[in-house]
Amino acid sequence: MSTMSDSRPTSTTKKSANPVVAFVMKYWITGLIFLAIVLAYAFIAENGILNNFLFPSISLIGEAFVNNWHIFLMNMVYSFRLLVPAVAIATLVALIIGFLLGISGRVREVFHPVVYTVSVIPSILLAPFALLLAPSFRAASLFLVTFATIWPTLFATITGVQTIDKRYLDNAATLGLTGFKRFYKVVLPAASPSIIAGFVNALRGSFVTLVYAEMYGAQYGMGFFVKKYTEYGLYGEAWAGFVFMVVVLVIVMQIFEKIKNYMLRWTID
């Protein structure tokens, strides 16, 4: 007994004392894949297998990154100034409509076909109308990103509420939970795995629309930077901006994945 009890803390200590080793052991294959991608690009660029003008050398891309890092940061700030309010508005609207349609079967029967029909309209097709009708390009971009972001969270909310185990609701009724208490303590936690998964998917889609909006009419933003230098024929800067944008988006998505895992730590992994 003493031997077993002594060995458990030791393994836990080893695991916590070597986070770098644990990270490497977990992601070394992933790192090799990314390294292979970089080496493949370097081989293509250095040997002129593809157009050298469109695929500059890694050294040229690195030089462009060093020379423009402060511009990258400025454009990142402008992108987030558009993305954050759009995602916040979309999430709020999606949760309100999603809970209404998820809780009430009659409301769902009437409005779900309408919501579904509107959701299949690509936001890109609405761009000309938004640009003509909105008072400013920022307002048009805000509308497009919001429109594209609403639907994954909305449908995930409807599904999450619909699939709540009826036993939870019966137990809530037995405990006398009604109204907001029932919603906050039973409905929302039970539906949260589906809602958060939908939100993460919505966030991915919002980046696509954001970049599209910035490429056609904006004066700042990560998408604007790439489009601008592509038009100038400066593909070293364009590739540097592209890589920076991908890194930023990956970091943002990883942060939200960590938040999602923390919020859903009570569920089965």
KOLFIZA-960784 format. One line per field, with one value per residue (C-alpha): residue number from 1; residue in three letters; x, z, y. Coordinates in Angstrom, 3 decimals, padded with zeros to 6 digits, always signed. Layout:
REM KOLFIZA-960784
pos: [NUM  ...]
code: [ALA  ...]
x: [X  ...]
z: [Z  ...]
y: [Y  ...]
//
This chain:
REM KOLFIZA-960784
pos: [1  2  3  4  5  6  7  8  9  10  11  12  13  14  15  16  17  18  19  20  21  22  23  24  25  26  27  28  29  30  31  32  33  34  35  36  37  38  39  40  41  42  43  44  45  46  47  48  49  50  51  52  53  54  55  56  57  58  59  60  61  62  63  64  65  66  67  68  69  70  71  72  73  74  75  76  77  78  79  80  81  82  83  84  85  86  87  88  89  90  91  92  93  94  95  96  97  98  99  100  101  102  103  104  105  106  107  108  109  110  111  112  113  114  115  116  117  118  119  120  121  122  123  124  125  126  127  128  129  130  131  132  133  134  135  136  137  138  139  140  141  142  143  144  145  146  147  148  149  150  151  152  153  154  155  156  157  158  159  160  161  162  163  164  165  166  167  168  169  170  171  172  173  174  175  176  177  178  179  180  181  182  183  184  185  186  187  188  189  190  191  192  193  194  195  196  197  198  199  200  201  202  203  204  205  206  207  208  209  210  211  212  213  214  215  216  217  218  219  220  221  222  223  224  225  226  227  228  229  230  231  232  233  234  235  236  237  238  239  240  241  242  243  244  245  246  247  248  249  250  251  252  253  254  255  256  257  258  259  260  261  262  263  264  265  266  267  268  269]
code: [MET  SER  THR  MET  SER  ASP  SER  ARG  PRO  THR  SER  THR  THR  LYS  LYS  SER  ALA  ASN  PRO  VAL  VAL  ALA  PHE  VAL  MET  LYS  TYR  TRP  ILE  THR  GLY  LEU  ILE  PHE  LEU  ALA  ILE  VAL  LEU  ALA  TYR  ALA  PHE  ILE  ALA  GLU  ASN  GLY  ILE  LEU  ASN  ASN  PHE  LEU  PHE  PRO  SER  ILE  SER  LEU  ILE  GLY  GLU  ALA  PHE  VAL  ASN  ASN  TRP  HIS  ILE  PHE  LEU  MET  ASN  MET  VAL  TYR  SER  PHE  ARG  LEU  LEU  VAL  PRO  ALA  VAL  ALA  ILE  ALA  THR  LEU  VAL  ALA  LEU  ILE  ILE  GLY  PHE  LEU  LEU  GLY  ILE  SER  GLY  ARG  VAL  ARG  GLU  VAL  PHE  HIS  PRO  VAL  VAL  TYR  THR  VAL  SER  VAL  ILE  PRO  SER  ILE  LEU  LEU  ALA  PRO  PHE  ALA  LEU  LEU  LEU  ALA  PRO  SER  PHE  ARG  ALA  ALA  SER  LEU  PHE  LEU  VAL  THR  PHE  ALA  THR  ILE  TRP  PRO  THR  LEU  PHE  ALA  THR  ILE  THR  GLY  VAL  GLN  THR  ILE  ASP  LYS  ARG  TYR  LEU  ASP  ASN  ALA  ALA  THR  LEU  GLY  LEU  THR  GLY  PHE  LYS  ARG  PHE  TYR  LYS  VAL  VAL  LEU  PRO  ALA  ALA  SER  PRO  SER  ILE  ILE  ALA  GLY  PHE  VAL  ASN  ALA  LEU  ARG  GLY  SER  PHE  VAL  THR  LEU  VAL  TYR  ALA  GLU  MET  TYR  GLY  ALA  GLN  TYR  GLY  MET  GLY  PHE  PHE  VAL  LYS  LYS  TYR  THR  GLU  TYR  GLY  LEU  TYR  GLY  GLU  ALA  TRP  ALA  GLY  PHE  VAL  PHE  MET  VAL  VAL  VAL  LEU  VAL  ILE  VAL  MET  GLN  ILE  PHE  GLU  LYS  ILE  LYS  ASN  TYR  MET  LEU  ARG  TRP  THR  ILE  ASP]
x: [+000.000  +002.726  +004.603  +001.555  +000.670  +004.249  +004.414  +001.297  +002.478  +005.830  +004.207  +002.029  +005.059  +006.965  +004.073  +003.675  +007.421  +008.026  +005.376  +007.791  +008.550  +004.828  +004.098  +006.831  +005.672  +002.121  +002.810  +006.107  +004.362  +002.366  +005.613  +007.212  +004.255  +004.570  +008.333  +007.773  +005.411  +008.000  +010.795  +008.631  +007.871  +011.575  +012.510  +009.881  +010.878  +014.643  +014.557  +012.067  +009.651  +006.777  +006.680  +009.385  +007.417  +004.373  +006.414  +009.354  +012.090  +011.661  +014.446  +012.505  +009.327  +011.259  +012.744  +009.275  +007.991  +010.801  +010.268  +006.469  +005.792  +004.472  +002.087  +000.900  +000.067  -001.804  -003.865  -004.559  -006.009  -008.269  -009.428  -010.350  -012.149  -014.515  -014.531  -015.215  -018.454  -019.697  -019.177  -020.731  -023.863  -024.157  -023.806  -026.426  -028.944  -028.231  -028.760  -032.034  -033.549  -032.049  -033.513  -036.929  -037.021  -035.513  -037.873  -041.176  -042.212  -044.901  -042.511  -040.037  -042.645  -043.533  -040.147  -037.562  -038.277  -037.860  -034.617  -033.254  -034.104  -032.347  -029.326  -028.493  -027.940  -024.153  -023.098  -020.796  -023.842  -025.212  -022.021  -023.141  -026.430  -024.709  -022.153  -024.873  -027.368  -025.104  -024.069  -020.380  -018.077  -017.556  -021.316  -021.532  -018.632  -020.134  -023.413  -021.712  -019.546  -022.498  -024.742  -022.152  -021.474  -025.036  -026.067  -023.723  -024.375  -028.107  -028.641  -026.342  -028.441  -031.680  -030.198  -028.730  -032.060  -034.053  -031.819  -031.833  -032.569  -036.180  -035.104  -033.242  -036.419  -038.456  -035.931  -036.066  -039.868  -039.591  -037.223  -039.602  -037.276  -039.187  -038.626  -035.138  -033.812  -034.847  -033.228  -029.985  -029.461  -030.789  -031.451  -028.327  -025.788  -027.372  -027.315  -023.897  -021.777  -023.719  -023.816  -020.086  -019.203  -021.448  -019.818  -016.327  -017.470  -019.089  -015.829  -014.000  -016.574  -016.401  -012.699  -013.501  -016.074  -013.854  -010.970  -013.314  -014.782  -011.337  -010.090  -012.800  -013.050  -011.261  -008.274  -006.859  -006.978  -005.112  -007.053  -006.529  -002.750  -002.552  -004.795  -002.886  +000.564  -000.787  -002.042  +001.359  +003.064  +005.067  +004.486  +007.131  +005.040  +001.812  +003.096  +004.379  +000.958  -000.734  +001.460  +000.932  -002.841  -002.856  -000.772  -003.109  -006.202  -004.688  -003.787  -007.289  -008.897  -006.606  -007.508  -011.196  -010.566  -008.931  -011.854  -014.280  -012.434  -012.415  -016.115  -016.993  -014.579  -017.536  -018.352  -016.769  -013.554]
z: [+000.000  +000.927  -002.299  -004.413  -002.542  -002.856  -006.610  -007.523  -006.375  -008.053  -011.496  -011.038  -010.100  -013.148  -015.422  -014.067  -013.840  -017.563  -019.500  -022.377  -022.753  -022.587  -025.266  -027.548  -027.091  -027.948  -031.000  -032.478  -035.463  -036.047  -035.915  -038.480  -040.826  -040.627  -041.085  -044.189  -045.593  -045.044  -046.557  -049.548  -050.155  -049.792  -052.301  -054.789  -054.411  -054.511  -057.551  -059.559  -059.948  -059.912  -060.799  -058.726  -058.909  -057.198  -054.894  -053.550  -051.413  -047.686  -047.045  -048.986  -047.054  -043.776  -044.757  -045.619  -042.248  -040.348  -042.278  -041.844  -038.441  -037.003  -039.971  -039.383  -035.766  -036.782  -039.337  -036.791  -034.426  -037.183  -038.038  -034.436  -034.126  -036.771  -035.779  -032.043  -032.227  -035.172  -033.288  -030.113  -031.949  -033.880  -030.715  -028.825  -031.694  -032.243  -028.572  -028.289  -031.476  -030.870  -027.379  -028.521  -031.366  -029.277  -026.300  -028.130  -030.621  -032.105  -032.619  -034.207  -036.635  -037.814  -037.957  -038.502  -042.270  -042.578  -040.598  -042.567  -045.896  -044.943  -043.575  -046.907  -048.571  -048.891  -047.195  -050.146  -052.417  -050.130  -050.354  -053.278  -051.533  -048.199  -049.776  -051.549  -048.687  -045.643  -044.553  -044.490  -045.501  -041.836  -041.344  -044.456  -043.282  -039.806  -041.319  -043.569  -040.803  -038.388  -040.969  -041.704  -038.019  -036.703  -038.239  -036.754  -033.221  -033.836  -035.175  -032.532  -029.868  -031.312  -031.440  -027.956  -026.410  -028.369  -027.303  -023.562  -021.664  -020.465  -017.090  -016.384  -016.943  -014.831  -011.999  -012.298  -012.017  -008.976  -007.336  -008.153  -010.599  -012.996  -015.183  -015.195  -012.546  -014.687  -017.730  -015.973  -013.873  -016.206  -019.815  -020.412  -018.886  -020.653  -024.032  -023.574  -025.257  -028.494  -028.230  -027.624  -030.430  -032.751  -031.616  -032.388  -035.886  -036.298  -035.324  -038.068  -040.629  -039.407  -040.352  -043.948  -044.320  -042.479  -044.899  -047.876  -046.607  -045.963  -049.399  -051.191  -049.957  -046.609  -045.966  -043.109  -041.903  -042.389  -045.519  -046.922  -046.455  -048.457  -051.228  -051.412  -051.884  -054.269  -056.499  -056.239  -057.268  -054.014  -053.230  -050.513  -048.469  -049.517  -048.340  -045.086  -044.467  -045.300  -042.878  -040.149  -040.653  -040.445  -037.255  -035.650  -036.570  -035.286  -031.982  -031.617  -032.362  -029.899  -027.188  -027.760  -027.812  -024.387  -023.125  -024.540  -022.862  -019.550  -019.721  -020.672  -018.249  -016.591  -019.787  -021.022  -022.958]
y: [+000.000  +002.462  +001.760  +002.474  +005.655  +006.918  +006.302  +008.287  +011.736  +011.093  +010.522  +013.575  +015.641  +014.443  +015.289  +018.819  +019.436  +018.824  +020.793  +021.427  +017.718  +016.908  +019.520  +018.172  +014.588  +015.593  +017.773  +016.545  +014.951  +018.148  +020.134  +017.853  +018.344  +022.134  +021.876  +019.747  +022.395  +025.142  +023.065  +022.185  +025.860  +026.735  +024.038  +025.245  +028.900  +028.372  +026.078  +028.117  +025.212  +027.712  +031.396  +033.131  +036.348  +034.782  +032.546  +034.583  +033.081  +032.636  +035.143  +037.779  +036.998  +037.195  +040.551  +041.862  +040.697  +042.439  +045.683  +045.724  +044.166  +047.450  +047.797  +044.225  +045.068  +048.221  +046.307  +043.584  +046.190  +047.550  +044.030  +043.291  +046.627  +045.291  +041.628  +041.945  +043.999  +041.921  +038.641  +040.101  +041.282  +038.015  +035.912  +037.914  +037.738  +034.031  +033.170  +035.095  +033.666  +030.221  +029.866  +031.085  +028.565  +025.798  +026.102  +026.625  +023.983  +026.213  +029.142  +026.742  +025.382  +028.882  +030.592  +027.841  +027.565  +031.338  +031.375  +028.444  +030.083  +033.320  +031.448  +029.794  +033.182  +033.676  +036.891  +037.642  +037.948  +040.648  +042.708  +044.951  +045.765  +046.395  +048.723  +050.732  +050.923  +051.259  +054.772  +053.785  +050.972  +050.078  +049.695  +047.510  +045.343  +045.079  +043.865  +041.292  +039.812  +039.743  +038.083  +035.398  +034.733  +034.360  +031.054  +028.408  +029.674  +030.038  +026.529  +025.058  +026.808  +025.418  +021.908  +022.205  +023.256  +020.681  +017.799  +018.537  +015.357  +015.565  +014.170  +017.435  +019.405  +016.974  +017.265  +021.061  +020.952  +018.692  +021.188  +024.032  +025.781  +027.986  +031.017  +032.494  +030.083  +027.117  +028.711  +029.683  +026.548  +023.836  +024.869  +026.975  +024.527  +021.545  +023.302  +024.927  +022.184  +022.577  +026.384  +026.774  +024.356  +026.385  +029.618  +028.307  +027.321  +030.739  +032.400  +030.525  +031.677  +035.261  +035.456  +034.483  +037.245  +039.727  +039.167  +039.405  +042.681  +044.156  +043.185  +045.150  +048.699  +048.935  +051.178  +049.106  +045.513  +042.252  +041.350  +044.846  +044.568  +041.327  +042.674  +045.967  +044.428  +041.797  +044.611  +046.318  +043.073  +042.949  +039.304  +039.149  +041.593  +039.843  +036.441  +037.959  +039.517  +036.215  +034.258  +036.863  +036.699  +032.898  +032.950  +035.503  +033.502  +030.260  +031.921  +033.360  +029.993  +028.235  +030.749  +030.073  +026.321  +026.641  +028.703  +026.134  +023.259  +025.129  +025.988  +022.409  +020.730  +018.985  +017.068  +013.848  +014.538]
//
